[in-house]
Amino acid sequence: MLGLFPVLDIATSDPIQLQPGEMIFLPTDGIEEARSTDGSLFGKERMLSELKGHQEIPVSTVIEQVFQSAQDFSGEHPQLDDMTAIALRRNAL
């Protein structure tokens, strides 16, 4: 478990089965909430757009590209939250 709370009630779901090439991306809210100099948010749609079409590159590179895109979007605007993500991909057998 990630976080600071020793006891936390977390909703669960049925297990999922990743198909070869599929990825799970788990970001903190700092990526979506990155702000540009005009105050607009990077947002979920921009983040999802960055994730599409990256089946052939390492997940570490995907994470770096999402971070860089959010930082480029923010420009000189100071960020008030961390940007953290975990990515997992199922490789073909």
Summary of the structure (lengths in Angstrom):
residues: 93
radius of gyration: 15.2
end to end distance: 28.2
largest distance: 46.7
contacts: 191
relative contact order: 0.28
helix: 31%
strand: 13%
